[in-house]
Amino acid sequence: MSVSNSPPQLKRELGVFGATLMGLGSIVGTGVFVSIGIAAGIAGSAVILAVAIGAVVAICNGLNSAQLAANHPVSGGTYEYGYKYLTPAFGFTAGWMFLVAKTASAATAALGFAGYLLNLWGGSSTWVIPLAVLAVIIMTLVVLSGIKRSNLANIVIVSVTLLSLSFFILICLPHAVGQGVDNLTPFFSSSWGDVLHASALMFVAYTGYGRIATMGEEARSPRETIPKAMIVCLVLTMLLYITVATVGIGAVGADTLADATGQTKAAPLEVVARSVGGAGAAFVLAIGAIAAMLGVLLNLILGLSRVLLAMGRRTDAPKFLARLNQGQTAPYWAVIVVGVAIAFLVLLGNVKTTWSFSAFSVLIYYAITNFAALKLPASERLYPVWIGWIGLLSCLFLAFWVESAIWQVGLGLIVAGLIWHHLRRSLFQQN
């Protein structure tokens, strides 16, 4: 139910290049710098296979997100698609899961930025939370300035990140060629269940592509721009992740990569770079990690604020969250609320299980995306129906390979959200 038949719309200022870089800025961050190490600790060298499985699931989801966004190019992503093609309950659940998962992910990115920065400077760990909060404030102000400035900041961040990862590949490649056979064997050191668990975590490392869909209202010629940007973004990311995982494990072994993830002030790739290239190489990777975390934080604030804008328009959230600034370039109240929520989680921050929790929540979110894509009429469909079925079933299957405590809490949050949604709708109808 819409508050107004024609609410103010955001300006369309993103082309294919800008949208692709927004997607890369959202994807290439915590995923490549942290989650490969986490997944290596679960699946060993077979994390390379987990990266590929996660990519296949992500590509199916990306194609379905693209055709939905191309035909329904408004802010909100699957929250809006659920309302349009399914039921209000599905739409609300998608929005709720997105907000829960990505707010926690944004807090993790902020804490990661602070940790890597202190590791670079050699500062005390007591500064982690203040620096993380400062990063949230700065990125919130950037997003408030509008999509053009956000896009410019994102281009700089993505460029630095990709250059540092290219450097990582180049310095690790000779070691991987020389020692790769020993370090990559045995390839299967754990069970298929561990590989699937790692695949679920690696899927999250790709999910930034959804930011392209959530900003569909700001894309020029969305029916062409969004699918092209989504496909290019996912293919580039898959190739990058597989290359980084292969040369990293080939150079030092899966155990070293996994052990580095547990260190409080070091990124796994930074530890690998230090072991093969010394302090100078570690410095370059630290710069890349810092830039990547800022990019993730920037793009998560963008995406979360657009979903909150959409929820405000439908009164699933307070109406004032749907207000735009005078230039109609940013939903200013939604951006501020998102920034405050992320900063609050930074203050409370226990990031040990954040990645697994994000995995479950995001897989449920994209299961709803694929379900909505199956409801597209033939005239709006860009890709075969079987892509929707593969995406739906793979998301539901992988969601329950995370730790049982994680998905049980996740299901509890879904139920709590639906109770709120039902009560809100009942009260709204009575008034």
C-alpha positions in Angstrom: 0.0 0.0 0.0 1.6 3.2 -1.1 1.5 6.5 0.7 1.3 8.5 -2.5 0.6 7.6 -6.1 3.7 9.4 -7.3 6.3 10.0 -4.5 9.4 12.2 -5.4 11.9 10.2 -7.5 15.7 10.2 -7.3 17.6 11.5 -10.3 18.9 9.0 -12.9 22.6 9.7 -13.0 24.3 6.2 -13.2 25.5 4.6 -16.5 26.9 1.1 -17.1 30.5 2.1 -16.0 29.4 3.9 -12.8 26.9 1.1 -11.9 29.6 -1.6 -12.5 32.0 0.2 -10.3 29.3 0.7 -7.6 28.9 -3.1 -7.7 32.6 -3.8 -7.5 33.0 -1.3 -4.7 30.3 -3.2 -2.8 31.7 -6.7 -3.5 35.5 -6.3 -3.4 36.1 -5.7 0.3 35.4 -7.8 3.3 34.8 -10.8 1.0 38.2 -11.0 -0.7 40.3 -9.6 2.3 38.6 -11.7 5.0 36.1 -14.3 3.9 38.6 -16.3 1.8 40.6 -16.8 5.0 37.5 -17.8 7.0 36.4 -20.3 4.3 39.9 -21.7 4.0 39.8 -22.6 7.6 36.6 -24.6 6.9 37.3 -26.2 3.6 41.1 -26.1 3.2 42.4 -25.9 -0.4 38.9 -26.8 -1.6 38.0 -23.1 -0.8 38.8 -22.6 -4.5 35.9 -24.8 -5.4 33.7 -23.0 -2.8 34.6 -19.7 -4.5 33.4 -21.2 -7.8 30.2 -22.6 -6.3 29.4 -19.3 -4.6 30.0 -17.6 -8.0 27.5 -19.8 -9.9 24.8 -19.2 -7.3 25.6 -15.5 -7.4 25.4 -15.3 -11.2 22.0 -16.9 -11.2 20.8 -14.5 -8.5 22.5 -11.6 -10.3 20.7 -12.4 -13.6 17.3 -12.6 -11.8 18.0 -9.4 -9.8 18.9 -7.7 -13.1 15.7 -8.6 -14.9 13.6 -7.6 -12.0 15.5 -4.2 -11.6 15.3 -3.6 -15.3 11.5 -4.0 -15.3 10.9 -2.3 -12.0 13.7 0.3 -11.6 12.9 1.8 -8.2 14.9 2.0 -5.0 14.5 -0.9 -2.6 15.5 -4.0 -4.5 13.9 -7.2 -3.5 11.8 -5.4 -0.9 9.9 -3.8 -3.8 9.9 -6.9 -6.0 8.4 -8.9 -3.2 5.5 -6.4 -3.0 5.0 -6.2 -6.7 5.3 -9.9 -7.8 4.6 -11.8 -4.5 2.9 -10.7 -1.3 3.5 -7.9 1.2 4.8 -10.4 3.7 7.5 -11.6 1.3 8.4 -8.0 0.4 8.7 -7.0 4.1 10.7 -10.1 4.9 13.2 -9.3 2.1 13.6 -5.7 3.3 13.9 -6.8 6.9 16.6 -9.4 6.2 18.5 -7.0 4.0 18.6 -4.3 6.8 19.6 -6.8 9.5 22.3 -8.5 7.5 23.8 -5.5 5.8 23.8 -3.2 8.9 25.9 -5.9 10.7 28.1 -6.2 7.6 28.6 -2.4 7.5 29.7 -2.4 11.1 32.1 -5.2 10.4 33.6 -3.2 7.5 34.0 -0.2 9.7 35.8 -2.2 12.4 37.9 -3.9 9.7 38.9 -0.5 8.4 39.9 0.7 11.8 41.9 -2.5 12.5 43.8 -2.4 9.3 44.6 1.3 9.7 45.9 0.8 13.2 47.9 -2.2 12.0 49.5 0.1 9.4 50.2 2.8 11.9 51.1 0.6 14.8 48.5 2.3 17.1 46.8 0.9 20.1 43.7 -1.4 19.7 41.8 0.9 22.1 41.4 3.2 19.1 39.5 0.7 17.0 36.0 1.7 17.9 36.5 5.5 17.8 38.1 5.2 14.4 35.4 2.9 13.2 32.7 5.4 14.3 34.6 8.2 12.6 34.7 6.2 9.3 30.9 5.7 9.6 30.3 9.4 10.1 32.6 10.4 7.1 31.0 7.9 4.7 27.5 9.0 5.9 28.3 12.6 5.0 29.6 11.5 1.6 26.4 9.6 0.9 24.3 12.6 2.0 26.1 14.7 -0.6 24.4 12.7 -3.4 25.1 9.9 -5.9 27.5 11.9 -8.1 30.0 12.5 -5.2 29.4 9.0 -3.9 30.2 7.6 -7.3 33.4 9.7 -7.6 34.6 8.5 -4.1 33.7 5.0 -5.1 35.8 5.1 -8.3 38.9 6.2 -6.3 38.3 3.5 -3.7 37.8 0.7 -6.2 40.9 1.7 -8.2 43.1 1.6 -5.1 41.7 -1.8 -4.1 42.0 -3.4 -7.5 45.6 -2.1 -7.8 46.6 -3.6 -4.5 45.0 -7.0 -5.4 46.8 -7.0 -8.7 50.0 -6.4 -6.8 49.1 -9.3 -4.5 48.6 -11.7 -7.4 51.9 -10.6 -9.1 54.0 -11.2 -5.9 52.4 -14.5 -5.0 52.4 -16.0 -8.5 56.1 -17.1 -8.6 55.7 -18.7 -5.2 52.5 -20.4 -6.2 54.1 -21.8 -9.4 57.0 -23.1 -7.4 55.2 -24.5 -4.4 51.6 -24.7 -5.6 51.5 -28.5 -6.0 52.6 -29.1 -2.4 50.3 -26.4 -0.9 47.2 -27.3 -2.9 47.4 -31.0 -2.0 45.4 -32.7 -0.6 42.8 -30.6 -2.3 39.9 -32.2 -0.4 41.1 -32.2 3.2 37.5 -32.0 4.6 34.0 -33.2 3.9 31.5 -32.0 1.2 29.5 -30.5 4.1 32.5 -28.2 4.9 32.7 -27.3 1.2 29.0 -26.3 1.2 29.4 -24.4 4.4 32.4 -22.5 2.9 30.3 -22.0 -0.3 27.5 -20.3 1.7 30.1 -17.9 3.3 31.7 -17.2 -0.1 28.3 -16.4 -1.6 28.1 -13.5 0.7 31.4 -12.3 -0.7 29.6 -11.7 -4.0 26.4 -10.1 -2.8 27.4 -6.5 -3.2 26.0 -6.8 -6.8 22.6 -6.3 -5.3 23.6 -2.6 -4.7 23.2 -2.2 -8.5 19.6 -3.3 -8.2 18.7 -1.3 -5.1 19.9 1.8 -6.9 17.8 1.0 -10.0 15.9 4.3 -9.6 19.1 6.2 -10.2 20.3 4.3 -13.3 19.9 5.7 -16.8 18.1 3.4 -19.3 17.8 0.8 -16.5 16.6 -2.0 -18.8 20.0 -1.9 -20.5 22.3 -0.5 -17.8 21.4 -2.8 -14.9 21.8 -6.2 -16.6 25.0 -5.2 -18.4 26.6 -3.8 -15.2 25.5 -6.9 -13.1 27.0 -9.4 -15.6 30.3 -7.5 -16.0 30.6 -7.0 -12.3 30.0 -10.7 -11.4 32.3 -12.1 -14.1 35.2 -9.8 -13.1 34.7 -10.6 -9.4 34.6 -14.4 -10.0 37.9 -14.2 -11.9 39.5 -12.0 -9.3 38.4 -14.2 -6.3 39.5 -17.5 -7.9 42.8 -16.0 -8.9 43.5 -14.5 -5.4 42.5 -17.8 -3.7 44.6 -19.9 -6.0 47.8 -17.9 -5.8 47.4 -17.2 -2.1 47.0 -20.8 -1.1 49.5 -21.9 -3.7 52.1 -19.5 -2.2 51.7 -20.3 1.6 49.1 -23.0 2.0 45.4 -23.0 3.2 46.5 -23.3 6.9 48.5 -20.1 6.9 45.7 -18.3 5.2 43.1 -19.6 7.8 45.3 -18.9 10.8 45.9 -15.3 9.7 42.1 -14.7 9.8 42.0 -15.2 13.5 44.5 -12.4 14.2 42.7 -9.4 15.6 44.7 -6.7 13.7 45.8 -8.4 10.4 44.0 -9.3 7.2 44.8 -12.8 5.8 46.0 -11.4 2.5 48.3 -9.0 4.3 49.9 -11.8 6.2 50.4 -13.8 3.0 51.9 -10.7 1.3 54.3 -10.2 4.3 55.5 -13.8 4.1 56.3 -13.7 0.4 57.2 -10.0 -0.1 58.2 -8.6 3.2 57.0 -5.4 5.0 56.7 -3.3 1.9 54.3 -5.8 0.3 52.3 -6.0 3.5 52.0 -2.2 3.4 50.6 -2.2 -0.1 48.0 -4.8 0.9 47.1 -2.8 4.0 46.4 0.2 1.9 44.2 -1.9 -0.4 42.3 -3.4 2.6 41.7 0.1 4.1 40.3 1.4 0.8 38.2 -1.8 0.3 36.6 -1.5 3.7 35.7 2.2 3.1 34.2 1.2 -0.3 32.1 -1.5 1.3 31.0 0.9 4.1 30.1 3.6 1.5 28.1 1.3 -0.7 26.3 -0.4 2.2 25.1 3.0 3.5 23.9 3.7 0.0 22.1 0.4 -0.4 20.6 0.4 3.1 19.3 3.9 2.9 17.6 3.1 -0.4 15.8 0.1 1.1 14.8 2.2 4.1 13.5 4.9 1.7 11.3 2.3 0.0 10.1 0.9 3.3 9.2 4.5 4.4 7.2 5.0 1.2 5.1 2.0 2.1 4.9 2.9 5.8 6.7 -0.4 6.8 9.0 2.1 8.4 8.3 5.7 9.6 7.1 8.0 6.8 9.7 10.6 7.3 12.4 8.2 6.1 10.9 8.6 2.6 11.8 12.3 2.4 14.4 13.4 -0.1 16.8 16.4 0.1 16.1 19.5 -1.9 18.1 18.4 -4.9 16.4 14.9 -4.8 19.8 13.2 -4.8 19.6 11.5 -1.4 17.0 10.3 1.1 18.6 12.3 3.9 16.7 10.9 6.9 17.1 7.3 5.8 20.9 7.9 5.3 21.2 9.5 8.8 19.2 6.6 10.5 21.4 4.0 8.7 24.6 5.8 9.8 23.4 5.9 13.4 22.4 2.2 13.4 25.8 1.2 12.0 27.6 3.3 14.6 25.5 1.7 17.3 26.5 -1.8 16.2 30.1 -0.7 16.0 29.9 0.3 19.7 28.4 -3.0 20.7 30.4 -4.9 18.0 31.0 -8.6 18.4 32.0 -9.5 14.8 32.9 -13.1 15.4 29.7 -14.5 13.9 28.7 -11.6 11.7 29.8 -13.2 8.4 27.8 -16.4 9.0 24.8 -14.4 10.2 25.0 -12.3 7.0 25.2 -15.5 5.0 21.9 -16.8 6.2 20.1 -13.5 6.0 21.3 -12.7 2.6 20.6 -16.2 1.2 17.0 -15.8 2.4 16.8 -12.4 0.8 18.0 -13.7 -2.5 15.7 -16.7 -2.3 12.8 -14.2 -2.3 14.5 -12.4 -5.2 14.5 -15.6 -7.3 11.0 -16.5 -6.3 9.9 -13.0 -7.5 11.7 -13.5 -10.8 9.8 -16.7 -11.4 6.6 -14.6 -11.3 7.8 -12.3 -14.1 5.4 -12.3 -17.1 6.9 -13.6 -20.4 7.0 -10.0 -21.8 9.3 -8.8 -19.0 11.5 -11.9 -18.8 15.1 -11.4 -20.0 16.5 -14.9 -19.1 15.2 -18.5 -19.1 12.9 -19.7 -16.2 15.4 -22.4 -15.1 17.8 -19.7 -13.9 15.2 -18.6 -11.4 14.7 -22.2 -10.2 18.4 -22.8 -9.8 18.8 -19.5 -7.9 15.9 -20.2 -5.6 16.8 -23.8 -4.7 20.5 -23.1 -4.3 19.9 -20.2 -1.9 17.5 -22.2 0.3 19.9 -25.2 0.3 23.0 -23.2 1.2 21.2 -21.1 3.8 21.0 -24.0 6.2 24.7 -25.1 5.9 25.8 -22.3 8.3 26.0 -23.1 12.0 22.6 -24.2 13.4 22.6 -21.5 16.0 22.9 -18.9 13.3 20.0 -20.0 11.2 17.8 -20.6 14.2 18.3 -17.0 15.4 17.7 -15.9 11.8 14.4 -17.7 11.6 13.4 -16.1 14.9 14.1 -12.7 13.6 12.0 -13.4 10.5 9.1 -14.4 12.7 9.5 -11.3 14.9 9.6 -9.1 11.8 6.5 -10.7 10.4 4.6 -10.2 13.7 5.6 -6.5 13.6 4.5 -6.3 10.0 1.1 -7.8 10.7 0.5 -5.6 13.7 1.5 -2.4 11.8 -0.8 -3.3 8.9 -3.7 -4.0 11.3 -3.2 -0.7 13.1 -2.8 1.3 9.8 -6.0 -0.2 8.4 -7.9 0.7 11.6 -6.7 4.3 11.4 
